[in-house]
């Protein structure tokens, strides 16, 4: 991807030309608003010299800028990641939690978990519309290490939260699956290889034993359930096999997966970090394979992290605020509760004391959540602004990428005003997404009905054919 300034004038906002590697079209963007358009490469100078398309955008640019600012800086959290234990039965190479916690940490007592959810319920009721449930995801280490407390909590607060569970799958037996699916709990698993030898390279027990077959058994138990997914963490160990992995997922009728770049927060993860070019080549091959499987069978396998990038382009304010915007969703769309009752911007920061925003049960203030959100620990994350540091501030696609992840940037590259890992890969991912849009193929990579709740606020069809095929900001 290459970008060059196309126009700067007192008449309106600046636009940047972005080469997306398409035979016919290039993109133009205003990175300050997340506006974009696809324009015939032979007509770019002519189109941006003036005319109805540019004039219409300039009339809406201020409102687009306000919407993006509200998305980035004016939200209140609507979700929480609950970490009911510090312990895990696996010792994954790239885990973001210190091994001392995972091997010998403590469980959150059941009473503390229930009291936490009562207080969290009160907080979310104060900031969310009536009738909308906050999301509460039981997260890692391994939440099923404290299964009894987790299951009691799900039953007691079933009417107050939309629950999810992210698990390594090894403890997900028949009884656990029956309990969770009967209560419509969303379930996420993790599997890093199409065969045991690949999975074992990064995910195994503390004694070095394989967990591959146990995860496959958990996948078999979930077949036919509507709300489950599998995460693959992409590393040097499994990168050549990503296409095989998505074939396995499709064969086993996984509805949604994620092919996540390894988060390089701790040194162990950096030891298996792929090069950006290698990551791009393997990732796009896997994405292409999901599409060919859909064409062959009529059944989609959605790669959710890529789908969210597509949404960031097609409908910027409809995206899920995870790790792909700066500041990220941590501390704004959600926060994390650690097993000791401490609050962090997200689970990636647990184990980094600098980002502890205080205890949920802090009786010196009305609500520990509000105190945490206002703390210097949280503000270090929520005030991170890709507009304000280089090279992100000069990047034409910075709000489709977001310079993720702040924990990674801080620990790997030395500060919040630094990029995270995989900068070049994220640029190529945006180009790939824009090429799909140019070829009118994006819907095949998104959930059916993804646009039902969106509103079209800029429609290129209103302009002469020379300004087509695409130009929209929803």
Secondary structure by P-SEA (a helix, b strand, c coil): cbbbbccccccbbbbbbbbcccccbbbbbcccccbbbbcccccccccccccaaaaaaaacaaaaaaaaaaacccccccbbbbcccccccccccccccccccccccccccaaaaaaaaaaaaaaaaacccccbbbbbbbcccccccaaaaaaaaaaaaccccbbbbbcccccccaaaaaaaaaabbbbbbbbcccccccccccccccccccaaaaaaaaaaaaccccccbbbbbbcccccccaaaaaaaaaaacccbbbbcccccccaaaaaacccaaaaaaaaaaaaaaaaaaaaaccccccaaaaaaaaaaaccccccccccccccccccccbbbbccccccccccccccccccccccccccccccaaaaaaacaaaaaaaaccccccccccccccccccccccaaaaaaacccccccccaaaaaaaaaaaaaaaaaaccccccccccccccccccccccccccccccccccc
